[in-house]
Amino acid sequence: MVKKSTAKSTSKKKTVAKKKKTSAKAKSPAKKTMSAGAKQKGGKTPAAKKKATPKKTAAKQKKTSTENLLMKKFDRWQPDVLYAAPAAPDADADYTAPPRFAAEDARSREILGRKFDFDFAAVSKPPKKKRTLSELVHLQFDRWQPDALYAAPAAPDADAGYTAPPRFAAEDARSREILGRKFDFD
């Protein structure tokens, strides 16, 4: 089977070719030392020792749970110097507030200039003594009764010709007979 795209295959070939070049360079000094007959401890060359040491990878950090992140307290950042807006050069130059009252309004000035010395202690009532539950149960309250009870005025034609309508029409003998039955459930 043939791959349709060559993008991946060429990149692999390039990395393999680079590895071969670096390994060839590493082996070439080793061959010279071996051919010279100088053997080191364990029969390994310095280049071989370098390959044998495993590469140290960065320690993987554990993922912190959401609960731990929510409960964690972080410091607040505060700037060293707080920003202050520059003052306008003519901000306080010629500003004067308008008068509260017109110059000729002496009455309003007199009313607002009054001073009151009010004694709240003399006006306030002393606090009432709290009653116990047993006192409240036995307490007698006055009943209010009106002088005269209200009576609705009678309509002038209230009793004049009023008669109740019949329960059944005169010709409805069947309904009269059904309602007139007596049942003995003993």
N, C-alpha and C positions, 0 to 999 in steps of 0.2 A: 504494500500500500504506500502511496506517495502523498506527502503533505502538499497541500495547495499553496500555503503561504510559506515564504522563506524567511520572514522577519524573525521568528523565534529561533530557527535553526542557525541562522548566521550569527545571532548574538551568542548562542551557546558555543559556536565554533571559535569565536573571538576570545571568549573567556577561557576556553580550553587551551587555545594557542598561547595565551598569556601565561597560563599556569605551567605549560611545558617549558617556556622560556625561562621562567624563574626557577623551575626545578632543575633545568639543565645547568644553569649558573651555579646552583647550590651543589650539584653533584661534581662539577668539574674540579673544584679545589679538593673535594674529598677523595677523588680518584688519585690525584697527585700525591696526597698524603698517604694513601694506602699503597700506592706503587712504590713509594719511598721506603715502605716497610715499617713505618712508625705506627705502631698499634697503641691505641689508648685503652683505658680501663673499660672492660665490657665489650670491646670491639666496636664501639660506636664512634662515629665522627662527631665533631661539634655541630655540623649541620644537621645530623640525624637527631642530636639531642634537642635542637631547636624545634624540630618537627614533632618530637615526642611530647613536648609540654603542651597540655591542652590550653586552648584560648579561654580567657576569663570573660564570661558574658555578664552583662549588667544584671544585678539581682532584680527579679521581677517583684514589683510592688503588689501587695494585696489590694484588692478593690475594697474600698470602704463602703459600708452599707449606708443607705439613705438615713436611717435612724441616727447613726453616729454623726453624719454630717449635719443633721438638723439640731442635734443636741450640742454640737460643738460651738464654742463661743469664739468669735473672731474679734480682734482689736479694731477699733474705729480709726480711720485715717483722718488726721486733721492737718491742715497746712501749717507751716511754720509761722507765716504771717497772714492774717486775714486780709482779704481784699477790702480796700476802702476806696470808694469812688472819689476821684479828684474834685475838689470844690471849684465851682465856677468863680472866676475872678471878680465878677460883679454881683455875687449872690446877696451879700449883706450891705451893699453900697448905699442905696437910697431907699430901702424898703421901710415903709411905716404902715402899720395896721390902720384900717379905717376906724373912726370913732364908733363906740357902741351906741351912742345916742347923739342926736343933733345937739348943738350947743345951746339951743333955746328950749330943749326938752328937760326942764328942771324937775317936773313931776316924776318922770320915770327914774331919774337919778335918785330922787329922794326915796322912792319906794324900794329900790334895790339896795339902797344904803342903810335901810333899817336894820337894827339888831334886836334879836329876840332872846330873852332869858326865860326859858320855859323849864319849869320844875317837873320832870317826869315822875319823880318819886311821890309827889303829893297827889298826882292824878291816878297813878296806877293802883290797882286793887291788890290787897294782899292775897296770896295764894289760898285757895280753899282747902280745907282739911279733907283728906281722902277718907271716904267711908268704907267700912268693911262690908263684906257680902252679907253677913247676918243683919247688920243695920239696914241695908238696902231692902232685904226681904221683909222686915218688920215695919218699914216705913209706910205711913199712911199718906195717900195723895188725895187732894181735894177733887171732888167731881164737879164738873161744870155742867150746869143744866140751863137750857135757854128759858127765858121768861114764858114764852108761849111756843108750843110745838107747831111746826109748819103743817098746814093742811092745804092740799091742792084745792083750788076752787072748782066747784061742780059745774059741769057744762049744763046750760039751760035745757037742752033736749036729750039729756043722758038717759032717763028712764021713760021717755015719752012713749014710744011705740016699739020698743026693742023686744023681739022674741027670738029664741034660738032656732036655727033652721032644723028641720027634721033629720034624723040620722040616716034614714033611708027614704027614698021616694015612696009614695003611697002605693004605687003599682009594683014595687019590688018585694014580693011576698017570699021569694026564695031566700034572699039574704036575711029576712026576718026569721025565717024558720031555722036557718043554719045557726045563727047567733042565739036563738032561743033554746037550743038543745042542751040537755043536761047529761053529763057523763058521770058514770060511777066507776071509779078505778079500784074499788076494793076487791 
